[in-house]
Amino acid sequence: MTEAFERALRRVVEAKPEELRALLWSFAYFFFLLASYFILRPLRDEMGAAAGRDVLQWLFTGTFFAMLVAAPLFAALVARLPRRRFIPFVYRFFILNIVAFWALLQMDAWRVETARVFFIWVSVFNLFAVSVFWSFMADLYRTEQSKRLFGFIAAGGTAGTLLGSTVTVGLAGAIGPVNLLLVAGILLEVAVFCAIRLERVAGGSSQAPAGPSRAAEGEVVGGGMFDGFRLILRSPYLAGIAAWVALLSLAGTFLYFIQIDVVRAASPDPATRTRIFAGMDLAANLMTIALQFVATGRLVRRIGAGPAAAILPAVFALGFVTLALAPGLAVIVVFQAIQRTANFAFSNPAREILFTSVERDEKYKAKSLIDTAVLRAGDVVWGWGFAGLRALGFGVSGIAAVAIPIMLGWLAIALALGRAQERRQNELQTRP
């Protein structure tokens, strides 16, 4: 690393010299992970649009049950393998899945069934892959470091989404949507390489971050496969984070179902719908990455994790107010872009900071359960709730009006979690 590059990097992020190598590997790891996912995501959304909103409710339900099976299996893996082994294992298992789906989608037989299973699988992959990444980050960096560095690391993911969206827009028509699966698999393997390099830096380099678990890559977490449920039930703090995530699911599910209806009506062509979804991601991510590079770290350090996590509920509350007063395509498009920007630029890094003040088993077992099964349970409940409101005759304005007070409650939970996190961090710092 040249001295000029180091100086330029430190103008963007408030990093100390000994943190830079780990910071750059963290950035690269998230970059290639989300580049892979943002190739898979438009394919999933196109298959969801083709299936229609009525089938989507069942796909969300299937995803929830898949999470209920996968979360304890992941906890059992974490309990038995050290971090340096289970992280590559998880990602390479997903790469094998990608290759299998590519082969199945080449055939005419069971194509509809394969597409529906793929929709569920991508939802599982996204939540577990990103949850594992942020568990690693919370395990590696202290709270003080996370407030300075997580915004820059999150920008790596956003830059990766730009690559994934751009590749999808450019190649969906040229090589066909199905062949994009192989590109996603290659990018995911590069992410594994970056994770392995980060482990080496964290384990023994003089430039490793002085986090709470610098040598933890050689240790197993231990415990049982159902520990995540127990940890959440006994901790009001973790239960509060779970409630925050469940309300995130409500907001996202309502907006997603509206979006699916609009895009399905816009075009009957799968490749066109794929490009529409990828183009929407691209527009939101351009705004996000600019904020992550220049504003996230400084803002979170200034206002704290709780107020930063509250930005997204505030955006959703205002967005639903606008939809209630003036429902329409333009409002939905702008609303979607702003809420995605607020989520990835501010609230998501802030939520991950909340996990830096918990124990190691909570970071991997409880966090993975919250990020997967709790989120998808919300998708099921809110998906059927959306269908119920539609059946009762509620339109966009009515559903938005129902959501507004819930969004305000979500905002209050975010602020309370921020105060609890500060108390927990102070307690950790005063321990002998």
Steps between C-alpha positions, in 0.01 A plus 500: 500500500660827390520798733302717255219242480492472879472878539220515241313214669523665840342815358191292420483281814626568852721191513819450696810364319480162675138457383548565129583152368209336681274787395584454130450122513165557676404745225600255225324206669170691515552639149516159332233348727238759407612509136410131489167552676396794280531275198279241668247750639354631170466139383306419817282812465422422138389148598289651779339744258430217255338297778275786612421645842267211601778244450750734670314460829560124484863551397554725802341232719730236350800726562406532867486123548831462316649751748363304796692197375814685394553717811551210748723320248715812471514532880616137522772572244615808694507298822736240353730682258733796555420821314781454245337172390124554520495828305659352181291183546172695499583702189635206301186301582302786340729496195419133445131590524542769232659251261217252565233763427679601180492137383133452594387821330661385174233228482140544395373249754398640841604850395210667687565294814874570481434873464285501813758306700764742370295795627497347849867405480616851402313644797672250730840562338472877530415502868753239607784630282462859621432396861821293507693796363372746762541245781865477396530879501337531846736228623805675358448869576430675829200734536721809475659364182164398354365856524798624300543213254168326434378775266807454278468121514131530407607715206695199375174309485324785324779522244452126450129550439587752230721242331237227531219722372713629212604148398138388509373795295778453245498121466140390566411537134839394361559169682154441647391535864574136592867519398546791737492240777852387409627858519347529847671177608842626390456829688395309813818293487705822483315615813612177673860577407467847657348351817793259532749785456315705761526209746877496453527874558273480805680202644857613521594806302629810672245688291202307631226695670518475877155348522355284776575172323826541317586134551143376482541349155656196670231466767162331480196677641361180651146443629203342327311543176194664663695753708388791283138466618607482866731799474232723348233397751720575802635836376271806471776667296507223238119480508493873425728452200273215387199734525688764295569241230140374501373854440761547226341194340152653525608822331698323229234236429220752451711711267637194315155359424388834360818516289446148362150590379625815329795338320297197392248736341780694329636215283426134418863433395725325761823661373340845509370446853845379607655819361234714673576345840876529445461862383306589815776347713763691304331837554462449876853369539659801330350725768592256777868463419557875493355533850686195635838632392458853632225506763417168670797467735498864603123512553486178704787616721323831557141387567550136610369166377142545625416826321677370187286183511193725540562674166343214303173487702474877461539468122237224485258705714534799268480277193180333612352840586576608143351180354186546711455851363617449140533134395666449165790348308729803532457512878575128532816526289634798698397343832680176414819681402508715814423216743767275348749784525408566865519130580840424351663835570393547862261260670656169395855590615347637822311175561820302453672722759240385753649149480850614599376519862391136531680173574656285226228233500239777472686652204481179298203299631249766612597740222465240226158399636385864512635576154343192344208326674367810679519709183332234289237430766414866467481463123247218540284681754508835320455337157178334612407819683541696176281245321242529775489878474459472123216250550331745736509761224798708613685671217849654506383804700323289761792259547740793529280660766500177703880486483569858618451453879692172486793682342499750788515211749792356304680835529451498880649149523809615307563786741453271803748248355756775454475596867526134606806449279679793661426360847624153404815643347575701812453186710738304277763772529482501881540122534829399665 
